Amino acid sequence: MEPVDWPENMRLGGRHSYRGWNYCCQGGVAELVKRAIVLIGDELLKVCDLKSRVALDQHDALVLEVVHAEWDTAIRIAMRVMS
């Protein structure tokens, strides 16, 4: 098996050896959050025809703008997608 030629910003070694793993972890979490935004948004709008929406994402959390009457349904959808 041939060794992997990692990009410069992901090479391990020296005092900055954490950078490669940090890059992978943060990039992976960012992709999961983006996917959750799409899944929650689709289900809120298209499947359940709700007025609630995903307002924004803050690091690894989502902020939902929820109509009071739709609270239980919106939270249930978000919890199912995020778990």
Buried (B, 14 or more C-beta within 10 A) or exposed (E): EEEEEEEEEBEEEEEEEEBBEEBEEEEEEEEEBEEBBEBBBEBBBEEBEBEBBBEEBEEEEBEBEBEEEBEEBBEEBBEEBBE
